[in-house]
Amino acid sequence: MEKITCQLLGKDKTRLDHQPYPGELGKSIQNSFSTEAWHLWLDKQTMLINENHLNPLDPESRELLEKEMRAFFGL
């Protein structure tokens, strides 16, 4: 397992072994953030979906989630 300095946690952590999201955003996340940071995002995403009654299949909901993901990771 490859280690990276996670930009969110500021510590050497396990690098994601795959791109977790399509496109350049996914590449940036894979190259700069750890598996642990990705799981923290998934927890926050679940909270956002539940609190805002979002449908991940709805384009507007996906747009909001991507905006929140960018903010979470500072991208």
N, CA, C, O and CB atoms as a CASP TS submission, in Angstrom:
PFRMAT TS
TARGET T0000
AUTHOR 0000-0000-0000
METHOD Language model
MODEL 1
PARENT N/A
ATOM      1  N   MET     1       0.835  -1.176   0.000  1.00  0.00           N
ATOM      2  CA  MET     1       0.000   0.000   0.000  1.00  0.00           C
ATOM      3  C   MET     1       0.882   1.242   0.000  1.00  0.00           C
ATOM      4  O   MET     1       1.742   1.425   0.862  1.00  0.00           O
ATOM      5  CB  MET     1      -0.951  -0.003   1.209  1.00  0.00           C
ATOM      6  N   GLU     2       0.645   2.067  -0.973  1.00  0.00           N
ATOM      7  CA  GLU     2       1.423   3.289  -1.122  1.00  0.00           C
ATOM      8  C   GLU     2       0.954   4.349  -0.129  1.00  0.00           C
ATOM      9  O   GLU     2      -0.242   4.498   0.121  1.00  0.00           O
ATOM     10  CB  GLU     2       1.319   3.819  -2.556  1.00  0.00           C
ATOM     11  N   LYS     3       1.907   5.076   0.425  1.00  0.00           N
ATOM     12  CA  LYS     3       1.594   6.155   1.367  1.00  0.00           C
ATOM     13  C   LYS     3       1.745   7.498   0.656  1.00  0.00           C
ATOM     14  O   LYS     3       2.578   7.656  -0.237  1.00  0.00           O
ATOM     15  CB  LYS     3       2.520   6.089   2.627  1.00  0.00           C
ATOM     16  N   ILE     4       0.912   8.469   1.076  1.00  0.00           N
ATOM     17  CA  ILE     4       1.028   9.852   0.625  1.00  0.00           C
ATOM     18  C   ILE     4       0.829  10.757   1.834  1.00  0.00           C
ATOM     19  O   ILE     4       0.306  10.327   2.862  1.00  0.00           O
ATOM     20  CB  ILE     4      -0.012  10.178  -0.506  1.00  0.00           C
ATOM     21  N   THR     5       1.245  12.002   1.706  1.00  0.00           N
ATOM     22  CA  THR     5       0.906  12.982   2.729  1.00  0.00           C
ATOM     23  C   THR     5      -0.465  13.524   2.365  1.00  0.00           C
ATOM     24  O   THR     5      -0.609  14.272   1.398  1.00  0.00           O
ATOM     25  CB  THR     5       1.985  14.134   2.832  1.00  0.00           C
ATOM     26  N   CYS     6      -1.452  13.152   3.130  1.00  0.00           N
ATOM     27  CA  CYS     6      -2.835  13.536   2.862  1.00  0.00           C
ATOM     28  C   CYS     6      -2.998  15.043   3.058  1.00  0.00           C
ATOM     29  O   CYS     6      -2.656  15.580   4.112  1.00  0.00           O
ATOM     30  CB  CYS     6      -3.811  12.755   3.783  1.00  0.00           C
ATOM     31  N   GLN     7      -3.520  15.715   2.042  1.00  0.00           N
ATOM     32  CA  GLN     7      -3.697  17.162   2.096  1.00  0.00           C
ATOM     33  C   GLN     7      -4.793  17.573   3.080  1.00  0.00           C
ATOM     34  O   GLN     7      -4.794  18.711   3.551  1.00  0.00           O
ATOM     35  CB  GLN     7      -4.021  17.695   0.714  1.00  0.00           C
ATOM     36  N   LEU     8      -5.713  16.684   3.395  1.00  0.00           N
ATOM     37  CA  LEU     8      -6.771  16.995   4.352  1.00  0.00           C
ATOM     38  C   LEU     8      -6.307  16.764   5.782  1.00  0.00           C
ATOM     39  O   LEU     8      -6.560  17.587   6.662  1.00  0.00           O
ATOM     40  CB  LEU     8      -8.010  16.155   4.064  1.00  0.00           C
ATOM     41  N   LEU     9      -5.635  15.658   6.011  1.00  0.00           N
ATOM     42  CA  LEU     9      -5.251  15.263   7.362  1.00  0.00           C
ATOM     43  C   LEU     9      -3.845  15.711   7.741  1.00  0.00           C
ATOM     44  O   LEU     9      -3.507  15.756   8.924  1.00  0.00           O
ATOM     45  CB  LEU     9      -5.353  13.775   7.499  1.00  0.00           C
ATOM     46  N   GLY    10      -3.016  16.044   6.738  1.00  0.00           N
ATOM     47  CA  GLY    10      -1.670  16.506   7.004  1.00  0.00           C
ATOM     48  C   GLY    10      -0.735  15.452   7.554  1.00  0.00           C
ATOM     49  O   GLY    10       0.254  15.773   8.213  1.00  0.00           O
ATOM     50  N   LYS    11      -1.044  14.201   7.288  1.00  0.00           N
ATOM     51  CA  LYS    11      -0.232  13.090   7.794  1.00  0.00           C
ATOM     52  C   LYS    11       0.002  12.089   6.673  1.00  0.00           C
ATOM     53  O   LYS    11      -0.746  12.047   5.696  1.00  0.00           O
ATOM     54  CB  LYS    11      -0.917  12.402   9.009  1.00  0.00           C
ATOM     55  N   ASP    12       1.058  11.275   6.824  1.00  0.00           N
ATOM     56  CA  ASP    12       1.283  10.190   5.880  1.00  0.00           C
ATOM     57  C   ASP    12       0.230   9.121   6.112  1.00  0.00           C
ATOM     58  O   ASP    12       0.119   8.555   7.199  1.00  0.00           O
ATOM     59  CB  ASP    12       2.715   9.602   6.023  1.00  0.00           C
ATOM     60  N   LYS    13      -0.532   8.863   5.075  1.00  0.00           N
ATOM     61  CA  LYS    13      -1.641   7.906   5.142  1.00  0.00           C
ATOM     62  C   LYS    13      -1.643   7.068   3.873  1.00  0.00           C
ATOM     63  O   LYS    13      -0.902   7.349   2.931  1.00  0.00           O
ATOM     64  CB  LYS    13      -3.011   8.636   5.326  1.00  0.00           C
ATOM     65  N   THR    14      -2.479   6.039   3.856  1.00  0.00           N
ATOM     66  CA  THR    14      -2.598   5.166   2.698  1.00  0.00           C
ATOM     67  C   THR    14      -3.280   5.894   1.550  1.00  0.00           C
ATOM     68  O   THR    14      -4.345   6.488   1.717  1.00  0.00           O
ATOM     69  CB  THR    14      -3.373   3.896   3.058  1.00  0.00           C
ATOM     70  N   ARG    15      -2.646   5.838   0.376  1.00  0.00           N
ATOM     71  CA  ARG    15      -3.167   6.467  -0.832  1.00  0.00           C
ATOM     72  C   ARG    15      -4.331   5.644  -1.372  1.00  0.00           C
ATOM     73  O   ARG    15      -4.341   4.419  -1.257  1.00  0.00           O
ATOM     74  CB  ARG    15      -2.056   6.614  -1.903  1.00  0.00           C
ATOM     75  N   LEU    16      -5.306   6.320  -1.957  1.00  0.00           N
ATOM     76  CA  LEU    16      -6.400   5.611  -2.624  1.00  0.00           C
ATOM     77  C   LEU    16      -5.824   4.753  -3.745  1.00  0.00           C
ATOM     78  O   LEU    16      -4.971   5.220  -4.499  1.00  0.00           O
ATOM     79  CB  LEU    16      -7.463   6.611  -3.181  1.00  0.00           C
ATOM     80  N   ASP    17      -6.272   3.519  -3.866  1.00  0.00           N
ATOM     81  CA  ASP    17      -5.726   2.637  -4.895  1.00  0.00           C
ATOM     82  C   ASP    17      -6.471   2.744  -6.225  1.00  0.00           C
ATOM     83  O   ASP    17      -6.112   2.080  -7.197  1.00  0.00           O
ATOM     84  CB  ASP    17      -5.762   1.209  -4.413  1.00  0.00           C
ATOM     85  N   HIS    18      -7.493   3.569  -6.263  1.00  0.00           N
ATOM     86  CA  HIS    18      -8.235   3.801  -7.509  1.00  0.00           C
ATOM     87  C   HIS    18      -8.791   5.224  -7.497  1.00  0.00           C
ATOM     88  O   HIS    18      -8.913   5.852  -6.445  1.00  0.00           O
ATOM     89  CB  HIS    18      -9.392   2.754  -7.683  1.00  0.00           C
ATOM     90  N   GLN    19      -9.116   5.707  -8.664  1.00  0.00           N
ATOM     91  CA  GLN    19      -9.709   7.033  -8.786  1.00  0.00           C
ATOM     92  C   GLN    19     -11.148   6.954  -8.299  1.00  0.00           C
ATOM     93  O   GLN    19     -11.942   6.213  -8.877  1.00  0.00           O
ATOM     94  CB  GLN    19      -9.638   7.558 -10.259  1.00  0.00           C
ATOM     95  N   PRO    20     -11.515   7.705  -7.237  1.00  0.00           N
ATOM     96  CA  PRO    20     -12.827   7.540  -6.626  1.00  0.00           C
ATOM     97  C   PRO    20     -13.959   8.302  -7.310  1.00  0.00           C
ATOM     98  O   PRO    20     -15.129   8.138  -6.963  1.00  0.00           O
ATOM     99  CB  PRO    20     -12.754   7.961  -5.218  1.00  0.00           C
ATOM    100  N   TYR    21     -13.599   9.136  -8.284  1.00  0.00           N
ATOM    101  CA  TYR    21     -14.583   9.991  -8.940  1.00  0.00           C
ATOM    102  C   TYR    21     -14.075  10.222 -10.361  1.00  0.00           C
ATOM    103  O   TYR    21     -12.863  10.247 -10.578  1.00  0.00           O
ATOM    104  CB  TYR    21     -14.796  11.362  -8.159  1.00  0.00           C
ATOM    105  N   PRO    22     -14.967  10.390 -11.328  1.00  0.00           N
ATOM    106  CA  PRO    22     -14.503  10.537 -12.711  1.00  0.00           C
ATOM    107  C   PRO    22     -13.764  11.857 -12.973  1.00  0.00           C
ATOM    108  O   PRO    22     -13.915  12.831 -12.235  1.00  0.00           O
ATOM    109  CB  PRO    22     -15.681  10.432 -13.648  1.00  0.00           C
ATOM    110  N   GLY    23     -12.981  11.858 -14.016  1.00  0.00           N
ATOM    111  CA  GLY    23     -12.355  13.075 -14.517  1.00  0.00           C
ATOM    112  C   GLY    23     -11.186  13.574 -13.699  1.00  0.00           C
ATOM    113  O   GLY    23     -10.613  12.866 -12.871  1.00  0.00           O
ATOM    114  N   GLU    24     -10.851  14.847 -13.972  1.00  0.00           N
ATOM    115  CA  GLU    24      -9.712  15.476 -13.305  1.00  0.00           C
ATOM    116  C   GLU    24      -9.920  15.599 -11.794  1.00  0.00           C
ATOM    117  O   GLU    24      -8.967  15.484 -11.023  1.00  0.00           O
ATOM    118  CB  GLU    24      -9.460  16.852 -13.901  1.00  0.00           C
ATOM    119  N   LEU    25     -11.155  15.830 -11.376  1.00  0.00           N
ATOM    120  CA  LEU    25     -11.432  15.925  -9.946  1.00  0.00           C
ATOM    121  C   LEU    25     -11.068  14.620  -9.249  1.00  0.00           C
ATOM    122  O   LEU    25     -10.449  14.632  -8.185  1.00  0.00           O
ATOM    123  CB  LEU    25     -12.913  16.268  -9.700  1.00  0.00           C
ATOM    124  N   GLY    26     -11.449  13.502  -9.843  1.00  0.00           N
ATOM    125  CA  GLY    26     -11.111  12.199  -9.276  1.00  0.00           C
ATOM    126  C   GLY    26      -9.614  11.961  -9.214  1.00  0.00           C
ATOM    127  O   GLY    26      -9.108  11.405  -8.239  1.00  0.00           O
ATOM    128  N   LYS    27      -8.898  12.385 -10.263  1.00  0.00           N
ATOM    129  CA  LYS    27      -7.434  12.241 -10.270  1.00  0.00           C
ATOM    130  C   LYS    27      -6.810  13.084  -9.168  1.00  0.00           C
ATOM    131  O   LYS    27      -5.892  12.635  -8.482  1.00  0.00           O
ATOM    132  CB  LYS    27      -6.851  12.645 -11.641  1.00  0.00           C
ATOM    133  N   SER    28      -7.309  14.311  -8.996  1.00  0.00           N
ATOM    134  CA  SER    28      -6.785  15.183  -7.941  1.00  0.00           C
ATOM    135  C   SER    28      -7.008  14.578  -6.564  1.00  0.00           C
ATOM    136  O   SER    28      -6.124  14.618  -5.709  1.00  0.00           O
ATOM    137  CB  SER    28      -7.439  16.562  -8.016  1.00  0.00           C
ATOM    138  N   ILE    29      -8.185  14.023  -6.356  1.00  0.00           N
ATOM    139  CA  ILE    29      -8.484  13.398  -5.063  1.00  0.00           C
ATOM    140  C   ILE    29      -7.558  12.210  -4.832  1.00  0.00           C
ATOM    141  O   ILE    29      -6.983  12.070  -3.753  1.00  0.00           O
ATOM    142  CB  ILE    29      -9.967  12.948  -4.997  1.00  0.00           C
ATOM    143  N   GLN    30      -7.413  11.360  -5.833  1.00  0.00           N
ATOM    144  CA  GLN    30      -6.560  10.179  -5.689  1.00  0.00           C
ATOM    145  C   GLN    30      -5.107  10.564  -5.401  1.00  0.00           C
ATOM    146  O   GLN    30      -4.434   9.906  -4.607  1.00  0.00           O
ATOM    147  CB  GLN    30      -6.631   9.322  -6.953  1.00  0.00           C
ATOM    148  N   ASN    31      -4.631  11.620  -6.042  1.00  0.00           N
ATOM    149  CA  ASN    31      -3.229  12.003  -5.913  1.00  0.00           C
ATOM    150  C   ASN    31      -2.921  12.816  -4.661  1.00  0.00           C
ATOM    151  O   ASN    31      -1.756  12.945  -4.286  1.00  0.00           O
ATOM    152  CB  ASN    31      -2.818  12.779  -7.111  1.00  0.00           C
ATOM    153  N   SER    32      -3.943  13.368  -4.009  1.00  0.00           N
ATOM    154  CA  SER    32      -3.684  14.283  -2.906  1.00  0.00           C
ATOM    155  C   SER    32      -4.297  13.880  -1.569  1.00  0.00           C
ATOM    156  O   SER    32      -3.958  14.452  -0.533  1.00  0.00           O
ATOM    157  CB  SER    32      -4.178  15.618  -3.269  1.00  0.00           C
ATOM    158  N   PHE    33      -5.189  12.904  -1.586  1.00  0.00           N
ATOM    159  CA  PHE    33      -5.920  12.575  -0.362  1.00  0.00           C
ATOM    160  C   PHE    33      -5.876  11.083  -0.081  1.00  0.00           C
ATOM    161  O   PHE    33      -5.756  10.260  -0.989  1.00  0.00           O
ATOM    162  CB  PHE    33      -7.371  13.043  -0.462  1.00  0.00           C
ATOM    163  N   SER    34      -5.974  10.763   1.183  1.00  0.00           N
ATOM    164  CA  SER    34      -5.867   9.373   1.631  1.00  0.00           C
ATOM    165  C   SER    34      -7.212   8.648   1.581  1.00  0.00           C
ATOM    166  O   SER    34      -8.271   9.251   1.405  1.00  0.00           O
ATOM    167  CB  SER    34      -5.309   9.325   3.048  1.00  0.00           C
ATOM    168  N   THR    35      -7.124   7.357   1.739  1.00  0.00           N
ATOM    169  CA  THR    35      -8.313   6.533   1.864  1.00  0.00           C
ATOM    170  C   THR    35      -9.150   6.998   3.052  1.00  0.00           C
ATOM    171  O   THR    35     -10.377   7.051   2.973  1.00  0.00           O
ATOM    172  CB  THR    35      -7.933   5.052   2.017  1.00  0.00           C
ATOM    173  N   GLU    36      -8.482   7.331   4.143  1.00  0.00           N
ATOM    174  CA  GLU    36      -9.190   7.805   5.335  1.00  0.00           C
ATOM    175  C   GLU    36      -9.961   9.092   5.045  1.00  0.00           C
ATOM    176  O   GLU    36     -11.109   9.237   5.466  1.00  0.00           O
ATOM    177  CB  GLU    36      -8.202   8.032   6.487  1.00  0.00           C
ATOM    178  N   ALA    37      -9.333  10.027   4.329  1.00  0.00           N
ATOM    179  CA  ALA    37     -10.007  11.281   3.978  1.00  0.00           C
ATOM    180  C   ALA    37     -11.202  11.018   3.077  1.00  0.00           C
ATOM    181  O   ALA    37     -12.243  11.657   3.229  1.00  0.00           O
ATOM    182  CB  ALA    37      -9.032  12.246   3.289  1.00  0.00           C
ATOM    183  N   TRP    38     -11.065  10.077   2.132  1.00  0.00           N
ATOM    184  CA  TRP    38     -12.185   9.747   1.250  1.00  0.00           C
ATOM    185  C   TRP    38     -13.349   9.192   2.058  1.00  0.00           C
ATOM    186  O   TRP    38     -14.504   9.516   1.783  1.00  0.00           O
ATOM    187  CB  TRP    38     -11.751   8.733   0.173  1.00  0.00           C
ATOM    188  N   HIS    39     -13.059   8.365   3.047  1.00  0.00           N
ATOM    189  CA  HIS    39     -14.126   7.814   3.887  1.00  0.00           C
ATOM    190  C   HIS    39     -14.795   8.897   4.738  1.00  0.00           C
ATOM    191  O   HIS    39     -15.995   8.833   5.005  1.00  0.00           O
ATOM    192  CB  HIS    39     -13.566   6.713   4.792  1.00  0.00           C
ATOM    193  N   LEU    40     -14.012   9.885   5.159  1.00  0.00           N
ATOM    194  CA  LEU    40     -14.613  11.021   5.876  1.00  0.00           C
ATOM    195  C   LEU    40     -15.579  11.766   4.953  1.00  0.00           C
ATOM    196  O   LEU    40     -16.654  12.192   5.376  1.00  0.00           O
ATOM    197  CB  LEU    40     -13.509  11.990   6.404  1.00  0.00           C
ATOM    198  N   TRP    41     -15.179  11.918   3.681  1.00  0.00           N
ATOM    199  CA  TRP    41     -16.084  12.557   2.718  1.00  0.00           C
ATOM    200  C   TRP    41     -17.345  11.725   2.531  1.00  0.00           C
ATOM    201  O   TRP    41     -18.446  12.273   2.513  1.00  0.00           O
ATOM    202  CB  TRP    41     -15.379  12.759   1.364  1.00  0.00           C
ATOM    203  N   LEU    42     -17.200  10.405   2.393  1.00  0.00           N
ATOM    204  CA  LEU    42     -18.376   9.556   2.184  1.00  0.00           C
ATOM    205  C   LEU    42     -19.355   9.680   3.349  1.00  0.00           C
ATOM    206  O   LEU    42     -20.569   9.673   3.144  1.00  0.00           O
ATOM    207  CB  LEU    42     -17.954   8.089   2.005  1.00  0.00           C
ATOM    208  N   ASP    43     -18.834   9.794   4.567  1.00  0.00           N
ATOM    209  CA  ASP    43     -19.707   9.999   5.728  1.00  0.00           C
ATOM    210  C   ASP    43     -20.451  11.332   5.614  1.00  0.00           C
ATOM    211  O   ASP    43     -21.655  11.407   5.862  1.00  0.00           O
ATOM    212  CB  ASP    43     -18.886   9.956   7.037  1.00  0.00           C
ATOM    213  N   LYS    44     -19.720  12.379   5.236  1.00  0.00           N
ATOM    214  CA  LYS    44     -20.349  13.695   5.081  1.00  0.00           C
ATOM    215  C   LYS    44     -21.364  13.680   3.943  1.00  0.00           C
ATOM    216  O   LYS    44     -22.439  14.269   4.059  1.00  0.00           O
ATOM    217  CB  LYS    44     -19.283  14.775   4.823  1.00  0.00           C
ATOM    218  N   GLN    45     -21.025  13.008   2.847  1.00  0.00           N
ATOM    219  CA  GLN    45     -21.948  12.911   1.714  1.00  0.00           C
ATOM    220  C   GLN    45     -23.248  12.224   2.130  1.00  0.00           C
ATOM    221  O   GLN    45     -24.334  12.666   1.756  1.00  0.00           O
ATOM    222  CB  GLN    45     -21.293  12.145   0.549  1.00  0.00           C
ATOM    223  N   THR    46     -23.137  11.159   2.892  1.00  0.00           N
ATOM    224  CA  THR    46     -24.316  10.449   3.378  1.00  0.00           C
ATOM    225  C   THR    46     -25.178  11.368   4.230  1.00  0.00           C
ATOM    226  O   THR    46     -26.403  11.375   4.115  1.00  0.00           O
ATOM    227  CB  THR    46     -23.907   9.207   4.183  1.00  0.00           C
ATOM    228  N   MET    47     -24.517  12.147   5.090  1.00  0.00           N
ATOM    229  CA  MET    47     -25.242  13.103   5.922  1.00  0.00           C
ATOM    230  C   MET    47     -25.965  14.139   5.049  1.00  0.00           C
ATOM    231  O   MET    47     -27.128  14.453   5.301  1.00  0.00           O
ATOM    232  CB  MET    47     -24.275  13.805   6.902  1.00  0.00           C
ATOM    233  N   LEU    48     -25.288  14.665   4.034  1.00  0.00           N
ATOM    234  CA  LEU    48     -25.897  15.658   3.143  1.00  0.00           C
ATOM    235  C   LEU    48     -27.092  15.074   2.395  1.00  0.00           C
ATOM    236  O   LEU    48     -28.124  15.731   2.259  1.00  0.00           O
ATOM    237  CB  LEU    48     -24.862  16.181   2.143  1.00  0.00           C
ATOM    238  N   ILE    49     -26.953  13.849   1.915  1.00  0.00           N
ATOM    239  CA  ILE    49     -28.051  13.189   1.194  1.00  0.00           C
ATOM    240  C   ILE    49     -29.256  13.029   2.106  1.00  0.00           C
ATOM    241  O   ILE    49     -30.387  13.318   1.714  1.00  0.00           O
ATOM    242  CB  ILE    49     -27.604  11.811   0.654  1.00  0.00           C
ATOM    243  N   ASN    50     -29.007  12.568   3.321  1.00  0.00           N
ATOM    244  CA  ASN    50     -30.113  12.337   4.253  1.00  0.00           C
ATOM    245  C   ASN    50     -30.759  13.632   4.728  1.00  0.00           C
ATOM    246  O   ASN    50     -31.984  13.746   4.738  1.00  0.00           O
ATOM    247  CB  ASN    50     -29.625  11.550   5.448  1.00  0.00           C
ATOM    248  N   GLU    51     -29.948  14.604   5.119  1.00  0.00           N
ATOM    249  CA  GLU    51     -30.493  15.850   5.658  1.00  0.00           C
ATOM    250  C   GLU    51     -31.240  16.675   4.610  1.00  0.00           C
ATOM    251  O   GLU    51     -32.224  17.348   4.918  1.00  0.00           O
ATOM    252  CB  GLU    51     -29.379  16.679   6.252  1.00  0.00           C
ATOM    253  N   ASN    52     -30.758  16.613   3.369  1.00  0.00           N
ATOM    254  CA  ASN    52     -31.356  17.431   2.309  1.00  0.00           C
ATOM    255  C   ASN    52     -32.270  16.630   1.386  1.00  0.00           C
ATOM    256  O   ASN    52     -32.756  17.147   0.380  1.00  0.00           O
ATOM    257  CB  ASN    52     -30.266  18.086   1.491  1.00  0.00           C
ATOM    258  N   HIS    53     -32.500  15.373   1.732  1.00  0.00           N
ATOM    259  CA  HIS    53     -33.368  14.492   0.944  1.00  0.00           C
ATOM    260  C   HIS    53     -32.959  14.500  -0.538  1.00  0.00           C
ATOM    261  O   HIS    53     -33.792  14.653  -1.431  1.00  0.00           O
ATOM    262  CB  HIS    53     -34.846  14.924   1.091  1.00  0.00           C
ATOM    263  N   LEU    54     -31.645  14.331  -0.766  1.00  0.00           N
ATOM    264  CA  LEU    54     -31.123  14.358  -2.128  1.00  0.00           C
ATOM    265  C   LEU    54     -31.273  13.001  -2.788  1.00  0.00           C
ATOM    266  O   LEU    54     -31.254  11.966  -2.122  1.00  0.00           O
ATOM    267  CB  LEU    54     -29.658  14.787  -2.133  1.00  0.00           C
ATOM    268  N   ASN    55     -31.420  13.018  -4.092  1.00  0.00           N
ATOM    269  CA  ASN    55     -31.453  11.810  -4.905  1.00  0.00           C
ATOM    270  C   ASN    55     -30.182  11.815  -5.744  1.00  0.00           C
ATOM    271  O   ASN    55     -30.068  12.626  -6.663  1.00  0.00           O
ATOM    272  CB  ASN    55     -32.751  11.739  -5.808  1.00  0.00           C
ATOM    273  N   PRO    56     -29.215  10.930  -5.456  1.00  0.00           N
ATOM    274  CA  PRO    56     -27.954  10.928  -6.188  1.00  0.00           C
ATOM    275  C   PRO    56     -28.110  10.704  -7.703  1.00  0.00           C
ATOM    276  O   PRO    56     -27.168  10.945  -8.457  1.00  0.00           O
ATOM    277  CB  PRO    56     -27.059   9.868  -5.620  1.00  0.00           C
ATOM    278  N   LEU    57     -29.276  10.250  -8.148  1.00  0.00           N
ATOM    279  CA  LEU    57     -29.511  10.074  -9.582  1.00  0.00           C
ATOM    280  C   LEU    57     -29.983  11.357 -10.250  1.00  0.00           C
ATOM    281  O   LEU    57     -29.967  11.466 -11.476  1.00  0.00           O
ATOM    282  CB  LEU    57     -30.531   8.977  -9.811  1.00  0.00           C
ATOM    283  N   ASP    58     -30.402  12.325  -9.447  1.00  0.00           N
ATOM    284  CA  ASP    58     -30.882  13.601  -9.953  1.00  0.00           C
ATOM    285  C   ASP    58     -29.694  14.510 -10.284  1.00  0.00           C
ATOM    286  O   ASP    58     -28.818  14.703  -9.441  1.00  0.00           O
ATOM    287  CB  ASP    58     -31.819  14.278  -8.924  1.00  0.00           C
ATOM    288  N   PRO    59     -29.651  15.072 -11.504  1.00  0.00           N
ATOM    289  CA  PRO    59     -28.512  15.926 -11.890  1.00  0.00           C
ATOM    290  C   PRO    59     -28.283  17.112 -10.947  1.00  0.00           C
ATOM    291  O   PRO    59     -27.133  17.451 -10.668  1.00  0.00           O
ATOM    292  CB  PRO    59     -28.725  16.446 -13.291  1.00  0.00           C
ATOM    293  N   GLU    60     -29.335  17.741 -10.458  1.00  0.00           N
ATOM    294  CA  GLU    60     -29.166  18.870  -9.534  1.00  0.00           C
ATOM    295  C   GLU    60     -28.566  18.415  -8.203  1.00  0.00           C
ATOM    296  O   GLU    60     -27.734  19.111  -7.622  1.00  0.00           O
ATOM    297  CB  GLU    60     -30.514  19.566  -9.290  1.00  0.00           C
ATOM    298  N   SER    61     -28.989  17.252  -7.729  1.00  0.00           N
ATOM    299  CA  SER    61     -28.425  16.710  -6.491  1.00  0.00           C
ATOM    300  C   SER    61     -26.950  16.366  -6.687  1.00  0.00           C
ATOM    301  O   SER    61     -26.128  16.639  -5.812  1.00  0.00           O
ATOM    302  CB  SER    61     -29.211  15.461  -6.034  1.00  0.00           C
ATOM    303  N   ARG    62     -26.613  15.769  -7.825  1.00  0.00           N
ATOM    304  CA  ARG    62     -25.218  15.433  -8.116  1.00  0.00           C
ATOM    305  C   ARG    62     -24.360  16.688  -8.191  1.00  0.00           C
ATOM    306  O   ARG    62     -23.224  16.698  -7.716  1.00  0.00           O
ATOM    307  CB  ARG    62     -25.117  14.648  -9.428  1.00  0.00           C
ATOM    308  N   GLU    63     -24.898  17.738  -8.785  1.00  0.00           N
ATOM    309  CA  GLU    63     -24.169  19.000  -8.894  1.00  0.00           C
ATOM    310  C   GLU    63     -23.890  19.571  -7.504  1.00  0.00           C
ATOM    311  O   GLU    63     -22.781  20.028  -7.227  1.00  0.00           O
ATOM    312  CB  GLU    63     -24.966  20.017  -9.744  1.00  0.00           C
ATOM    313  N   LEU    64     -24.887  19.542  -6.641  1.00  0.00           N
ATOM    314  CA  LEU    64     -24.709  20.021  -5.272  1.00  0.00           C
ATOM    315  C   LEU    64     -23.668  19.175  -4.532  1.00  0.00           C
ATOM    316  O   LEU    64     -22.807  19.717  -3.839  1.00  0.00           O
ATOM    317  CB  LEU    64     -26.053  19.997  -4.516  1.00  0.00           C
ATOM    318  N   LEU    65     -23.747  17.863  -4.676  1.00  0.00           N
ATOM    319  CA  LEU    65     -22.801  16.989  -3.991  1.00  0.00           C
ATOM    320  C   LEU    65     -21.371  17.221  -4.487  1.00  0.00           C
ATOM    321  O   LEU    65     -20.430  17.204  -3.693  1.00  0.00           O
ATOM    322  CB  LEU    65     -23.197  15.521  -4.190  1.00  0.00           C
ATOM    323  N   GLU    66     -21.205  17.438  -5.793  1.00  0.00           N
ATOM    324  CA  GLU    66     -19.864  17.709  -6.305  1.00  0.00           C
ATOM    325  C   GLU    66     -19.343  19.039  -5.768  1.00  0.00           C
ATOM    326  O   GLU    66     -18.166  19.148  -5.425  1.00  0.00           O
ATOM    327  CB  GLU    66     -19.865  17.718  -7.842  1.00  0.00           C
ATOM    328  N   LYS    67     -20.200  20.042  -5.694  1.00  0.00           N
ATOM    329  CA  LYS    67     -19.813  21.342  -5.142  1.00  0.00           C
ATOM    330  C   LYS    67     -19.370  21.174  -3.690  1.00  0.00           C
ATOM    331  O   LYS    67     -18.348  21.723  -3.279  1.00  0.00           O
ATOM    332  CB  LYS    67     -20.987  22.356  -5.241  1.00  0.00           C
ATOM    333  N   GLU    68     -20.140  20.417  -2.920  1.00  0.00           N
ATOM    334  CA  GLU    68     -19.792  20.165  -1.516  1.00  0.00           C
ATOM    335  C   GLU    68     -18.493  19.361  -1.400  1.00  0.00           C
ATOM    336  O   GLU    68     -17.697  19.602  -0.493  1.00  0.00           O
ATOM    337  CB  GLU    68     -20.937  19.418  -0.809  1.00  0.00           C
ATOM    338  N   MET    69     -18.278  18.413  -2.309  1.00  0.00           N
ATOM    339  CA  MET    69     -17.059  17.604  -2.296  1.00  0.00           C
ATOM    340  C   MET    69     -15.853  18.491  -2.572  1.00  0.00           C
ATOM    341  O   MET    69     -14.827  18.372  -1.903  1.00  0.00           O
ATOM    342  CB  MET    69     -17.142  16.460  -3.337  1.00  0.00           C
ATOM    343  N   ARG    70     -15.972  19.383  -3.559  1.00  0.00           N
ATOM    344  CA  ARG    70     -14.878  20.314  -3.862  1.00  0.00           C
ATOM    345  C   ARG    70     -14.554  21.174  -2.637  1.00  0.00           C
ATOM    346  O   ARG    70     -13.385  21.394  -2.319  1.00  0.00           O
ATOM    347  CB  ARG    70     -15.247  21.218  -5.070  1.00  0.00           C
ATOM    348  N   ALA    71     -15.586  21.653  -1.959  1.00  0.00           N
ATOM    349  CA  ALA    71     -15.382  22.474  -0.765  1.00  0.00           C
ATOM    350  C   ALA    71     -14.719  21.655   0.350  1.00  0.00           C
ATOM    351  O   ALA    71     -13.801  22.133   1.018  1.00  0.00           O
ATOM    352  CB  ALA    71     -16.728  23.054  -0.275  1.00  0.00           C
ATOM    353  N   PHE    72     -15.183  20.442   0.539  1.00  0.00           N
ATOM    354  CA  PHE    72     -14.643  19.565   1.590  1.00  0.00           C
ATOM    355  C   PHE    72     -13.142  19.347   1.403  1.00  0.00           C
ATOM    356  O   PHE    72     -12.365  19.413   2.355  1.00  0.00           O
ATOM    357  CB  PHE    72     -15.377  18.206   1.591  1.00  0.00           C
ATOM    358  N   PHE    73     -12.753  19.086   0.153  1.00  0.00           N
ATOM    359  CA  PHE    73     -11.338  18.811  -0.137  1.00  0.00           C
ATOM    360  C   PHE    73     -10.546  20.073  -0.464  1.00  0.00           C
ATOM    361  O   PHE    73      -9.329  20.008  -0.640  1.00  0.00           O
ATOM    362  CB  PHE    73     -11.229  17.837  -1.293  1.00  0.00           C
ATOM    363  N   GLY    74     -11.218  21.219  -0.548  1.00  0.00           N
ATOM    364  CA  GLY    74     -10.526  22.461  -0.862  1.00  0.00           C
ATOM    365  C   GLY    74     -10.022  22.520  -2.292  1.00  0.00           C
ATOM    366  O   GLY    74      -8.945  23.048  -2.568  1.00  0.00           O
ATOM    367  N   LEU    75     -10.825  21.967  -3.201  1.00  0.00           N
ATOM    368  CA  LEU    75     -10.437  21.933  -4.629  1.00  0.00           C
ATOM    369  C   LEU    75     -11.300  22.859  -5.469  1.00  0.00           C
ATOM    370  O   LEU    75     -11.108  22.949  -6.682  1.00  0.00           O
ATOM    371  CB  LEU    75     -10.538  20.506  -5.178  1.00  0.00           C
TER
END
